[in-house]
Amino acid sequence: MHIREDDLTGNKIAELLREHLENMNEITPPESVHALDLEALRSPDISFFSAWEGDELGTSK
């Protein structure tokens, strides 16, 4: 597994984050959703790292 700083421009990471935020909004009360969307995560004040196995984005199973 390779962990790298991610610029959040790749399709795989964008899809994972979109799916995560969508799921959070489905199962969590609105006042308890504490997740940033993709554009907010692209702030220069935020460092984002992702884990990869070859060309596949690592996810917990």
Secondary structure by P-SEA (a helix, b strand, c coil): ccccccccccaaaaaaaaaaaaaaaacccccccccccccccccccbbbbbbbccccccccc
